[in-house]
């Protein structure tokens, strides 16, 4: 008997291609001048795509490094043993899921790259512990819990937009001035919203873990061991030098604020501490080789998302989308529209920094018109940007590689978390104005 046609869930790369086609069609439909033919403008928009394709190479490498260095740090002997020790507290499916979610949320709040890798590795350790001890768990749900750090990152200490506007020379300095992290990331309203959000996430996973079926089967995955005793301490010496240089920036805080915490600083710091924890330089090289596999998707796909950003930016489509929300809102509703528009745009440009560079000027101009707090509008955009990560599998690529689960299995659960978080953050944005 012939089986019926079965539709498969698209891969992350296929989603990137579908979004590219969608943006291409949208630009042609909504931004084509009346005096220009469809065929001619189609070639022009393809030119926009090509222009954007290579514009984020520096940012792409920064993203690759933060994942690779974070991965190498997370599989260091000290961290690895710590994860194994914590995994032993997983006695059943509920504790396995909540423990993974809790650790991932904490790590993601501190730094999104470290949280992304640590959450994935901890989910794997939980799975290995449960399988070895015949503890039935829902492994895909545990893997989904290892991804939720991307739902709190932009309101955490590595948030791109809040850190960018805290720099003394950011690109909007003439329009909004310097906005310190005390008004954004370290503000009472941000701490409150994050506290409620974390509680809602944990409750959601509790009910999911309580109601979903469990399994003890893990996908096969091989990883090079890096737990041998160090044969030399050259890595430790180099790492200490790098951390020492990082302290120079740290001691400049009274003069420059927290603007020194850039992606380059974070990568430099992760490199230094990773070398220190591995100690042996050859072991660290092996860890980097191990970690590079998880960055394959970013290397391949990020230029395509940069191309999408090129279409949105050079065709004016992104301005039209942002302007639509601005023109159809008031001072009381604009922050909520900003939140949801940021969530929508993040599906097409999964980059907090890249999205702020394009959407930020439009949003800030509208905030000025409505007389709204710049700091709070920035956070509304940041909350929206992080929200749709639960539907966009791009940043889940390292997690999928480490845990061995599919994007379909993860998004099945993160979509539920997305709905809960959308309510919490949407209401929070409305109330904070």
N, C-alpha and C positions, 0 to 999 in steps of 0.2 A: 504494500500500500504506500502510495506517495504521501509524504508529509507536507503539510501546508507551509506556505511561505512564512518564515520567521524573520522579523526585523531585529537586527542586532544594535546594541547601543554604540554610538559612534565613539571612536577613540579620541583622546585629547587633540591629536594632530588633525583628525578629520573635523573636529569642532572648530579648530582654528581656520581651516579652509572654508568651512560653511559660513563662519562669521565674516571672513574676507569677502566672500561672494555676496553676502547680505549687505555689507557696508558699501560695496561697489554699486549694487543695485540702488541702494538708498541715496547715494550721492548723485547718481545719474538722474534719479526720479525727482529729487527735491532741490538740487542745487544747479541744475543745468540752465544756463542763460537761454532765453527764448531765441536769441539770434544764432545759437550754435546747434548744429545737428547732433543727433544721438550718437552716431558712429564717431564723429570727431570728438565729442565730449567724453565718450567712453575711453578713447585712447588717452585723453588728457587726464582722466581720473586714474587710469592705469599708470600714468606717469607720476601722479601723486603717491601711488602705492610704492612705486620703485624709489621715489625720493625718500620716503619714510623708512624703507626696508633696512637701510644701513645707518639710520640716524641714532640708534640707541646701542651702538656697539660697545661703547664704554660702560653703559648701564648694564648691558647683557653680561659682560665679563664680571662686573661687580656682583650681579645676581648669581652667576656661576660660582664665584669665589666664596660668597657668603654661605652657599649651600655646601660646597666642598670642604671649606674650612670648618664649618659647623658640624658636618658629618664626621670629619676626622677627629674633632674634639669629642664628639659623642661616643665614638668607638675606642677612645683611649682606655687604657687599663683601669684607671681610677673611675671614670664615668661608667664604663661597662660593668664593673663589679658592683657599682652602686645601683644600676638598673636591675641587675640580676637579684640583688638583695631586696629591692623594693617589690620586684615581681612576685616574690614569695608570699606577699600579703594578699595576693589574689586567691581567695578561697572558693569563689563561685563566680558565676557570670556577672552578677551585679557589682561585686567589688572589683572585678577585673576591668569592667567598663568605666566605673567611676574613678578608679585609681588612675587609669590611663588618661581620662579626660582632665582630672585635676592636675596631674603633672604637666600635661601638655598646655593647659591654660596658663599655668604659672610661668612656664618656660617661654611661651609665645608672648606673654605680656612683657617679659624682660627683653626678648629679642626675637623677632619673627623667624629669622633663619635658623637660629639655634633651637627654637621651639618646634619648628617644622621637622627637623631631623631628629631631635630628641624624642618627640612624640611618636614618630614612625618607628624608631629603634625600640622604644619602650613597649609599643604595641606588639612588636615582634617578640620581645623577651617575655611578655605576658603570654603570648601564644605558645612559645616553646615550653615555658614552665607548666602551663595548663595541659599541654599534650603529654609531657613527660610524667605528670602526676595524675593523668586521667580525669582532669577537671573539665567538665563540659562547658564550653564558652561559645558565644557567637563571635567568631574571630573577625568577620567583616565589620561588625559593630564596634569591636575593639579598635580596629584599624581606623574607622570613622572618628572615634574618640581621639585618636592620635593626630587628627587633622584640625581640631577646633582651635588650636592656637592662632590660626589664620582668621579667626572670628573676633579676636581681641587685640590684634597686633597694632592697628592704626590708632588705637586709643592708649597704647602702651608706650614703653620707653624707646621704641624704634620707629614710631609713627613718622612717615615721610613728610607729610604736609606740615604738621606742627613743628617738627625739627627744622624744616626748611625755612619757615617764616621767623624762626628764632635766630637765624644767621644774620650778621650785620650787613651782609651784601646780597641778600636774596633778590630775585628778579622783580618783586613787587614792592621793594623798599620805598619807592617814591610815592606809592599809592596808599599803603597801609602801615608803613613804618615797620619797626621790629616788634614782633609779638612774642614775648617770652613764654617758656613752657609753664610758668606759673599761672598763666591765663588759659592754658589749653590742657596739656597732659597732666599737670599737677594741680589742676583746679578742683574744687569740691564737687562740682557737677559731673566732671569726668569720672572721678572716683566713685561717686554714687551710681552713675549709670553702669559702670563696669561691674560693680558689686552685684547689682540686680541682674545684669546680663549673665554673669558667671553662675549665679544661683539658678537662673532659669535654664541654662544649658545643662547643669548637673541634674536638675529635676527631670528634664527631657530625657537624658540618657538613662536615668533611673527607671523611668516607665518603659523606655524602649528595651532595656535589658531585662525587665521583669516580664515583658510580654512576648519577646521574640524567641524563636527556637534556637537551640544551642548546638554546637558541633565541636569536635576535637581535632578535625583534620586541618592541617596547615599546608599551604602551597609550598612546594620545594623551592629552596633558595640557597645558594652557596655564597659564602663570604670568606675572604682571606683572613686568617687569624693574625692578629697583631698583638697578642697578649704575651709574647715571649719576653724573657727578662732582657733589659737593655744591655748591649755589649759596649756601648760608649755613651757619653753624656754630651755629645756635641749639640744635639737638638736642644737640650736644656740650656746650654750656654747661649745659643743663638736666640732662643725664646726669651731668656731673661733680658738680653739686649733690646729686643723688640718691645717688651713690656716696659722697660725703663724709658724708652723713647715715648711710649704712650703716656707715661706719667707726666711728661712735659706738658702735654695738652691738658691733662687733668688739673694740674696746678695753675693753669691759666683760666680756670672757671670764673674767679672773681672779676676778671677783666672782659671775658668774652661770653659769659653765660654758658649754656649747654649747646651752643651752636657748633662746638667742635665734634659732637657726636654725629659724624657723617658716615656714609657707607664705607668710605675708605678707612676711617678710624676703626669702625667695627671689624672690618676684614683684617686690618693690621693687628688688632687686639686678639681676634680669634686665632690668627696665625701664631702669635706669640704664646698664648696660653696652651694651644694645641701642641706646639713644640715642647713646652715645659712638661706637659703631662705625659707625652710619649717618651721624652728624654733622649731616646736613641733616634738619631737622624734618619737612619735607614728604615726604622719602624714607621716613622712619620711619612716617609715617601710611600711605603706600602699602604698606609691608611689613605693617603691622597689618591693612589691608584684605585683603591677599593671604592672610594667615594665618587669618583668621576662618572661612574655608570649612572648614578642618580641624576646627574646634570645633563644627560644626553638630550632629554626632551626640551630643556631650556635652550640649549645651544641651537637646536633645530628649529624650535617653534617661536622663540622670542623675536627673530627678525620678521616673521609673518605678522605678529602682533604689532611690531613697529610699523609695518606696512599699513596695517589697519589704522593706526594712529595717524599716519601720513594722509590717508584718505579723509579721515575725520577732520584733520587740521587744515589741510590745504584746500579742500573743497568747501570748507565752511559748514559742513554738516554738524559738527559738534557744537558750534556756536548756535546753530538753529535749534538744536535740541535743548541746550541750556537756556536760550532765549525764550523758547516756548514755555518752559517751566517758570521763568521769571515774569513773562507777560501775563500768564494765567494764574497768578498768585498775588497774595497781599503780604504785608509785613508779618502777619501771624502765620501764614501758610507757607511762605517762601522757604524757611528752614526745612520743613518736611519735604517740600518738593526737591530741595537741594539733596537731601538724604536719599530719596528714591532715584533721582536722576543719576547720582553718583553710583548707586548700586547697579543701575542699568548700564552705564558707560563702562563700569569695571568688567562687565561680561565681555566687552569688545576690546578693552585695553586693560588687561590684568596687571597693572603697574601703578601703585600708589603715587610714586614720584612722577611718572609720565602723565598720569591723569591730572595731577595737580598743576603741572606745567601748562596744560591746555585748558582745563576747566576752571582753574583757580582765578585767572583774571576776569572771566565772565561772572563768576559767582561773587567775587569781591566788589565788582562794579555795581551789581544788583544790591548787595548788602549795604553799600554806601547810599544808594538811592532810597532804600527802605529805612535807613538809619539803624541798622542792626549791628550787634556786636560782631566784629570781625572774628574774634577768637572763637565764639560759639558757632558761627557759620562754618569756619574751618573744621571744627570738630563734627558738625553735621555731615559735611562732605566725607570726612575720614570714616565715620560710622557706616555710611552707605558703601564706601569703597570696600571695607572689610566684610560687609554682610554678604555680598554675592560671591565671595570666595567659596561659599558652601555649595554653589551651583556650578562654578567654573573650575574644572579639574586641572587647570594648567599648573598651579602651584602644588597640586597633589602628586605630581609626577615622581618626585623622590620617594614619597610615601608608598606609592604603588610599587616602585622598584624594590623597596626594602621589605615591605610586608608580603608582596606577592599577590595581593588582591587586585581586582579590576576596578576601573573607574565606576562602572555601573553599580557594583556592590557598595562602594563608599557613598556615592551620591544618593543612593536609595535612603540612607539614614541622614546624611547631612542636609538633604532637602527638608526633612522634618525640623531639624535644628534651625534651618534658614527661616521657616515660617514663624517659629517661636521668637527668634532673635529679631525678626522684622517688626513684630508687635512691640517687643520691649524697647528696641532702639527708636522706633517711630514715635512711640508715646513719650520716650525720654527726650527726644529732640523737641517735640511740641511743648513739653512742660518746661524745658530749660530756658525758653524765651518768655 
